[in-house]
Structure formats: C-alpha cells, structure tokens
C-alpha cells in the first residue's frame, strides 16, 4: 500500500483508484477490502483498467522490462487470498508534504513550499494521527521493506514518529528514504542511526545552472556534499544508495554527465519518467523534437559505453525508451496523452458527474456586475480558454492565454484566501491588482466521475 500526504491510500503512487483514506477508514479494512481485491484480480490477468491505465499504456509502448510496474515484481511472490491472514511485504509512506523546495515538475500536493508560494493554497492539514499509528503497528513486523518519500522526508514530523515505531517493533527492517539531500543536522543523524536506512537521492542536474533552475531553493554544492555524507553512512551500515533522476527537456543535455558523476561514486541511477506537467515531459514533446532528442543521445552511445559500467544499462534503457516514443510519434504530435492523477488540485477520478453550473449561479448572484468570467485548464496544466476580462487583467492579448501554463494566472493573484474545499470544488477570494474577486475552482466530471479539465470562475465583488 502507498500512503499519500492527504491520507489517501492506494496500491501505488501511479494508481488512480483509491482504496480509501486514513481519516475515515481503518488500515486493516483497506488492506482486506473489496477495492484492493478487485485491482489485484485484474492485474493478475494483465487488465490495467481499474486505475492502472497509465502503466498499461507504458507497457504497451515500451514493454514491461524497465517499466514502472516491473519494480513491484520482486514484492509479488504471493497470491492474494481473502481471509488467509496475508500481510503486505512493502509499505510506501508519503506521510507529509513538508518540503523546502519548489521543483518545476512538482505540485503543492507534494511540496508545502509550492502549495504556499506558487499555488497560494493553505497548508495541508496533517492526516496521520494516533489511529493510523495504532493500526500500522500490527503491519510493521511483517514488512520486508518500507520506503519514505515526501515532500522531503527529513522535514516531516510523521516520518520521525514512524522511524521511532519501526526501531521499537521491527529494528531490522530496511527503510529507503528518497531525499532531496538538502538537510543534514543532529536530528537527521539520530534518525539514520535508529533504523537500517538506505537512500535515494533526487538529483535533476549536475551543473549548478541546470540543477538550481529545476530544484528551486536548493544549492547543488550543498546537495552534493550531503550525498557524500549519506553515502558514507549507508556503506558503513551496509545499506544501498542510488540516484533518482527526472529526465526532462530541461536537463536531457546533461544526462551523460550526470551518469558519469554517479559512476565515479559507484552509485546506480534510476530514471523517473516525467509524464506531466507537459513542459517537463520529453514524452509529450512533438514527434520531431522527440526524434531530435533521440538522435543527440544516440550520437553519444560509443562514448557512454566506454565511460559507464554500473549505469550503462540505465543509459541503454533510456535511449531505447525515447527511441520507442520517437518511433510511435507521428504527424508531429506527442505520442502520449496526459496520464497524471490530477487536474489542478483535484483528483481525476471522482465519484460521479459534476460541473460548474451551481457555482456559476452562486457567483453571478455575488458579482457586482452580474458577470462571471472563466478559465478552463486541462490536465496538462495548460489553459484551454479564457474570458476576455481575465485576459485583460493579466495583460494578455485576445487569445494570448490559450496554451499558457496556468501558473501564469496563479502568479497574478494576490491575497488568495481559501474559503472552502471539497473533492469537486474549491471556493476562495483573491485580488487582481486592486480588484477583489470571488473564485470557484471546479472539476468538470463526466458520468463516470472522470475529470479531463477544471474551470476557474471569477466574480468581481466589493471589498
């Protein structure tokens, strides 16, 4: 099971099908529940239709070797038998979104800094309380592995509580922490000494200019120094280290040099395939641009074969992956549709149909002039349409916002204050310049509850 910062529980971080939420459900009920059983039975038959469509598409295009779902094969050596007392062998904890960075490929769901500064949303309420830690205690003795992600795990109080519990209940359990390597202090030193801990370092560039333009708020010099500290500890206690690299248009030119850096330190590099946001995804470039990226990498094949040993397979796999995208692309368009889990702050998978009709009527009644303006945003974070008033407020030419990143709009809002939030609608007030607006953000869901886009509604109100 995988636990998200908002308390949502799923079978992995890519799944669109929720098992439940720890705020409402007990852990044993989720593990033994009907939803998990249905997912497992479908996947056993290679049926990816219950929330696993993105992985199904990846396997279809790229094959299973090297795909995201392949990593779980080592943990699936048992059958799911209801009532047989089965326990999970692996739990993935994302218990907090506490983070000090604003990485360009991330969102406020996984970074408190992005949530506050880029998205202007209130802090995420803690989800993991006493009931959860009471429930998880029974699971810990049966685990073979626990992973911790974030946010930045070494900034989340919930993680320290979990490490203390593991040290008490299953001190030999190996934990893997995916860290941005920005934090090293006495509290971190005490934590890594309390349990068997290995590390995955998030490293998205190897020159200061590239790295610091992607992982906003981090210093490459400090991160590399901390990577050496964590690596020294892991090798002393006999745990593993690796690098997780988000390969994107912004850093693909440095991919060979990053692999060479890791090679020189005996560190394996795993590549995370970035599907969204769209501007961070090689897979979503136009076909001719994917082919250009692939040609540039292929031109360095001989060089990398001579320089790499432990990371040569990573090089070969990623060049082949991009080659598969290039072969599949046609007509100058991207081979991939957006396969993310969210549209704006909403989960794509909902509980039924929903639209903006009620919100529009309510805002019209509050508006000083009876007008409600709108902006429609797709799952790729690109603006699909915008009312003339919103274009004027942002200084855009008519039609100039279409195709722009929604962050362009978010960056113009001031004094953003959330009034209410739900799974399909968020209400807020904010200012454009000196004008104050009531805002409703709505997920537009079809009959099965799926949201392909969201609409932001704006009504001018008196101060």
C-alpha positions in Angstrom: 0.0 0.0 0.0 1.0 3.6 -0.6 0.1 6.5 1.7 -0.2 10.0 0.3 0.2 13.2 2.2 -3.5 13.9 2.3 -4.3 10.5 3.8 -5.3 8.8 0.6 -4.3 5.1 0.3 -3.7 3.3 -3.0 -1.8 0.4 -4.3 1.0 2.6 -5.6 1.8 6.2 -6.4 0.6 5.8 -10.0 -2.8 4.3 -9.3 -5.9 6.4 -10.0 -8.1 4.1 -7.9 -8.2 5.0 -4.2 -8.6 2.3 -1.5 -9.8 4.8 1.0 -8.5 7.5 3.4 -6.9 7.0 6.8 -9.0 9.9 8.1 -12.1 7.8 7.6 -11.0 4.1 7.3 -9.0 1.7 9.4 -6.0 0.2 7.8 -7.0 -3.4 8.1 -10.2 -2.7 6.3 -8.4 -1.1 3.4 -5.9 -3.9 3.1 -8.6 -6.6 3.2 -11.2 -4.6 1.3 -13.1 -5.2 -1.9 -11.3 -2.5 -3.9 -7.9 -3.9 -3.4 -9.1 -7.4 -4.2 -10.6 -6.1 -7.5 -7.4 -4.4 -8.5 -5.2 -7.4 -7.8 -7.5 -9.8 -9.6 -7.5 -7.6 -12.7 -3.7 -7.1 -12.7 -3.3 -10.8 -12.3 -5.0 -11.0 -15.8 -2.9 -8.1 -17.2 -6.0 -5.9 -17.0 -4.9 -2.3 -16.3 -8.4 -0.8 -16.5 -9.0 -0.1 -12.8 -6.9 2.9 -12.1 -3.7 1.5 -13.8 -4.3 2.8 -17.3 -1.0 4.9 -17.3 1.1 1.8 -16.6 -0.9 -0.2 -19.2 -0.1 2.4 -21.8 3.6 2.4 -20.8 3.8 -1.3 -21.1 2.1 -1.3 -24.5 4.5 1.3 -25.9 7.8 0.4 -24.1 7.3 -3.2 -22.9 7.4 -4.4 -19.4 11.2 -4.6 -18.9 12.2 -1.2 -17.4 8.6 -0.1 -16.9 7.2 1.4 -13.7 5.2 -1.7 -12.8 8.2 -4.0 -13.2 9.8 -2.7 -10.0 7.0 -4.4 -7.9 7.5 -7.8 -9.3 10.0 -8.8 -6.6 7.4 -8.0 -4.0 4.6 -10.0 -5.5 5.7 -13.6 -4.8 2.5 -14.5 -3.1 -1.2 -14.7 -4.0 -4.0 -12.6 -2.6 -6.2 -15.0 -0.6 -9.1 -13.4 1.3 -9.2 -14.4 4.9 -5.8 -16.1 4.8 -4.1 -13.7 7.1 -1.9 -12.2 4.4 0.1 -9.1 5.2 1.9 -6.6 2.9 5.6 -7.1 2.5 6.1 -3.4 1.5 4.6 -0.1 2.5 5.4 3.2 0.8 5.0 6.2 3.2 4.4 9.7 1.9 3.1 11.0 5.2 3.7 14.7 4.8 4.2 17.2 2.0 6.7 19.3 4.2 9.3 20.4 1.7 11.8 23.3 1.3 12.0 23.2 -2.5 9.7 24.3 -5.4 10.8 21.8 -8.1 9.3 22.7 -11.5 7.9 19.2 -12.1 6.2 19.0 -8.7 3.0 20.4 -7.2 1.6 21.6 -3.9 0.3 18.1 -3.1 3.9 17.0 -2.5 5.6 20.3 -1.6 4.4 22.6 1.1 6.6 25.4 -0.4 4.9 25.1 -3.7 1.5 24.9 -2.1 2.0 28.2 -0.3 4.2 30.3 -2.6 3.3 29.1 -6.1 -0.3 27.8 -5.8 -1.4 30.2 -2.9 -3.2 27.4 -1.2 -3.5 26.9 2.6 -1.2 24.4 4.3 -2.3 20.7 4.0 -3.9 19.5 7.2 -2.0 16.6 8.8 -3.7 13.3 8.0 -1.8 10.7 10.0 -2.8 10.7 13.7 -2.9 8.3 16.6 -5.4 5.9 15.0 -3.1 5.4 12.0 0.0 4.7 14.1 -2.0 2.3 16.3 -3.2 0.4 13.2 0.2 0.3 11.4 1.9 -1.2 14.4 0.4 -4.6 13.5 1.7 -4.4 10.0 5.3 -3.5 10.7 6.5 -6.9 11.9 5.5 -8.5 8.6 7.3 -5.9 6.4 10.4 -6.7 4.3 10.8 -3.1 3.1 9.5 0.4 3.9 10.0 3.4 1.7 9.7 7.1 2.7 9.1 9.9 0.2 7.6 13.3 0.6 7.8 16.2 0.5 11.2 16.0 2.0 11.0 13.1 4.5 13.6 14.6 6.8 11.3 17.6 7.3 8.1 15.7 8.2 7.4 15.0 11.8 5.3 12.0 10.9 8.3 10.2 9.5 10.3 10.6 12.7 7.4 9.1 14.6 7.3 6.2 12.1 11.0 5.6 12.4 10.8 5.5 16.2 8.0 2.9 15.9 10.0 0.8 13.4 13.0 0.9 15.8 10.8 -0.5 18.5 8.8 -3.1 16.6 11.0 -4.2 13.7 14.5 -2.8 14.1 16.0 -5.0 11.4 13.6 -3.6 8.7 15.4 -1.9 5.9 14.0 1.6 5.1 14.7 3.5 2.0 14.4 7.3 2.1 14.0 9.4 -1.1 15.6 12.7 -0.1 16.5 15.9 -1.8 19.7 15.8 0.3 19.3 19.4 1.4 19.1 18.7 5.1 21.8 17.3 7.4 21.6 18.0 11.1 21.6 16.3 14.5 18.0 15.2 14.2 18.8 13.6 10.8 21.9 11.9 12.2 19.8 10.5 15.1 17.2 9.2 12.7 19.5 7.4 10.4 21.2 5.8 13.4 17.9 4.5 14.8 16.9 2.2 11.9 18.6 0.5 8.9 18.3 3.2 6.3 19.3 3.4 2.7 18.9 6.5 0.5 17.6 7.6 -2.9 18.9 11.0 -3.9 16.8 13.2 -6.1 19.3 14.8 -8.4 18.0 16.5 -11.6 21.1 18.2 -12.9 24.8 18.2 -12.5 25.6 21.8 -13.3 24.5 24.5 -10.8 22.6 26.4 -13.5 20.5 23.4 -14.6 20.1 21.8 -11.1 19.1 25.1 -9.4 16.7 26.1 -12.1 14.8 22.8 -11.7 15.1 22.2 -7.9 14.3 25.8 -6.9 15.6 26.6 -3.4 18.5 24.1 -3.4 22.2 24.6 -3.8 24.0 22.0 -5.9 27.2 22.3 -3.9 25.4 21.6 -0.6 23.4 18.8 -2.0 26.5 17.0 -3.4 28.2 17.4 0.0 25.3 15.8 1.7 25.1 13.0 -0.8 28.6 12.1 0.2 27.6 12.1 3.9 24.6 9.9 3.4 26.6 7.6 1.1 29.3 7.2 3.7 26.8 6.3 6.3 25.0 3.8 4.1 28.1 2.0 3.1 29.2 1.8 6.8 26.0 0.1 7.8 25.6 -2.0 4.7 22.5 -0.4 3.0 22.1 0.8 -0.6 22.2 4.3 -2.2 21.0 5.3 -5.6 20.1 8.4 -7.5 16.6 9.1 -8.8 16.7 11.4 -11.9 13.8 13.1 -13.5 14.9 13.2 -17.2 13.2 16.2 -18.8 13.7 18.5 -21.7 15.3 20.9 -19.3 18.2 18.5 -18.3 18.5 15.9 -21.0 21.6 17.5 -22.4 23.4 16.8 -19.1 22.2 13.2 -18.8 25.6 11.7 -19.9 27.5 13.9 -17.4 25.1 13.0 -14.5 25.6 9.3 -15.2 29.3 9.8 -15.3 29.2 11.6 -11.9 27.3 8.7 -10.4 29.5 6.2 -12.0 32.6 7.8 -10.4 31.0 7.3 -7.0 29.7 3.8 -7.6 26.0 4.9 -7.4 23.3 3.5 -9.6 21.0 5.9 -11.4 17.3 5.2 -11.8 15.3 7.4 -14.2 11.8 8.6 -13.4 9.7 9.1 -16.5 8.0 12.5 -16.3 4.6 12.5 -17.9 3.5 15.9 -16.6 3.4 18.8 -16.4 3.6 18.9 -20.1 6.6 21.3 -20.3 8.7 18.9 -18.2 8.0 15.8 -20.3 10.1 14.5 -23.2 7.3 12.0 -23.9 4.9 14.8 -24.6 7.1 16.8 -27.0 6.1 17.0 -30.7 7.3 14.0 -32.6 10.1 15.8 -34.5 11.5 17.1 -31.2 11.5 13.6 -29.6 13.4 12.3 -32.6 15.9 15.2 -32.3 16.5 14.3 -28.6 16.9 10.7 -29.5 19.4 11.4 -32.3 21.5 13.5 -29.9 21.6 10.7 -27.3 22.4 8.0 -29.9 25.3 10.1 -31.1 27.0 9.6 -27.7 26.4 5.8 -27.5 30.0 4.8 -28.1 31.3 7.4 -25.6 28.9 6.2 -22.9 29.7 2.6 -23.5 33.4 3.4 -22.7 32.6 5.6 -19.6 29.9 3.6 -17.9 29.7 0.2 -16.2 27.0 0.1 -13.5 25.0 2.8 -15.3 25.4 1.6 -18.8 22.2 -0.3 -18.6 20.4 2.9 -17.5 21.8 4.7 -20.5 20.8 2.0 -22.9 17.3 1.7 -21.4 16.5 5.4 -21.5 17.8 5.8 -25.0 15.7 2.9 -26.1 12.7 4.3 -24.3 13.0 7.7 -26.0 13.5 5.8 -29.3 10.2 4.0 -28.7 8.5 7.3 -28.2 10.1 8.6 -31.4 9.0 5.6 -33.4 5.5 5.8 -32.1 5.1 9.6 -32.7 3.6 10.6 -35.9 2.3 13.7 -37.6 4.5 16.0 -35.4 2.4 15.4 -32.3 3.1 13.8 -29.0 2.6 10.1 -28.6 1.4 10.4 -25.0 -1.8 11.8 -23.7 -1.6 13.2 -20.2 -1.7 10.3 -17.7 -1.4 12.3 -14.4 -3.6 11.7 -11.4 -4.8 15.3 -11.0 -6.3 18.3 -12.8 -5.3 21.4 -10.8 -5.8 20.4 -7.2 -8.5 17.7 -7.9 -8.1 14.0 -8.4 -9.1 13.0 -11.9 -11.1 10.0 -10.6 -14.2 11.1 -8.7 -17.5 9.7 -7.5 -19.8 10.9 -10.3 -20.8 13.7 -12.7 -20.1 17.3 -11.7 -19.9 20.6 -13.4 -19.7 24.3 -12.7 -23.5 25.2 -13.1 -24.2 25.7 -9.4 -21.0 27.6 -8.8 -21.7 29.9 -11.7 -25.2 30.8 -10.5 -23.9 31.4 -7.0 -21.1 33.7 -8.2 -23.4 35.6 -10.5 -25.6 36.5 -7.5 -22.5 37.8 -5.7 -21.0 39.7 -8.6 -21.0 43.5 -8.6 -21.9 43.5 -12.3 -23.5 40.0 -12.7 -20.6 38.8 -14.9 -18.8 35.6 -14.2 -15.5 35.1 -16.1 -13.9 31.7 -16.6 -10.6 30.0 -17.4 -10.6 26.3 -18.5 -7.5 24.3 -17.6 -6.6 20.8 -18.8 -4.7 18.0 -17.1 -1.5 19.2 -18.7 -1.8 22.5 -16.7 -2.3 24.4 -20.0 -5.1 27.0 -20.3 -7.6 25.9 -22.9 -9.8 29.0 -22.9 -10.1 32.3 -21.0 -12.7 35.0 -20.9 -11.7 38.5 -22.2 -11.8 40.0 -18.7 -9.2 37.6 -17.4 -7.0 38.2 -20.5 -7.2 41.9 -19.8 -6.4 41.6 -16.1 -3.3 39.6 -17.0 -2.2 41.9 -19.8 -2.6 39.2 -22.4 -3.7 39.9 -26.0 -7.0 38.3 -27.1 -6.4 34.6 -27.2 -3.0 35.1 -25.7 -3.6 32.9 -22.6 -4.6 29.8 -24.6 -1.8 27.3 -24.4 -0.1 29.1 -21.5 0.8 27.4 -18.2 -1.8 28.0 -15.5 1.0 29.3 -13.3 0.9 32.5 -15.4 -2.5 33.1 -14.0 -1.7 32.0 -10.4 1.2 34.3 -10.3 -1.0 37.3 -10.8 -3.4 36.6 -7.9 -2.7 38.3 -4.6 -4.2 37.8 -1.1 -5.5 34.4 -2.0 -7.7 33.0 0.8 -9.4 29.7 0.6 -13.0 29.7 1.9 -14.0 26.1 1.5 -12.7 22.9 -0.2 -14.1 19.6 -1.3 -13.3 16.8 -3.8 -15.0 18.7 -6.7 -15.0 22.4 -5.8 -12.8 24.9 -4.0 -14.1 28.4 -3.1 -11.7 31.3 -2.5 -11.3 35.1 -2.6 -8.3 36.8 -4.2 -7.2 40.1 -5.8 -6.2 41.0 -9.3 -4.4 44.3 -8.7 -6.8 46.3 -6.6 -10.0 44.4 -7.6 -11.3 41.7 -5.3 -12.8 38.5 -6.8 -14.8 35.6 -5.5 -13.4 32.4 -7.1 -14.8 28.9 -7.6 -12.5 26.2 -8.9 -14.5 23.2 -10.2 -13.6 19.8 -11.5 -15.7 19.0 -14.6 -16.6 15.3 -14.3 -18.3 13.1 -16.8 -20.9 10.4 -15.9 -18.2 8.0 -14.6 -16.7 10.8 -12.4 -13.6 11.4 -14.6 -12.3 15.0 -14.9 -10.3 15.9 -18.0 -10.3 19.6 -17.2 -11.2 22.1 -14.5 -12.8 25.6 -14.7 -11.9 28.6 -12.7 -14.8 31.1 -12.2 -14.2 34.7 -11.3 -16.8 37.2 -10.0 -15.9 40.8 -9.2 -17.1 41.7 -5.6 -17.0 44.7 -3.4 -14.2 44.9 -0.8 
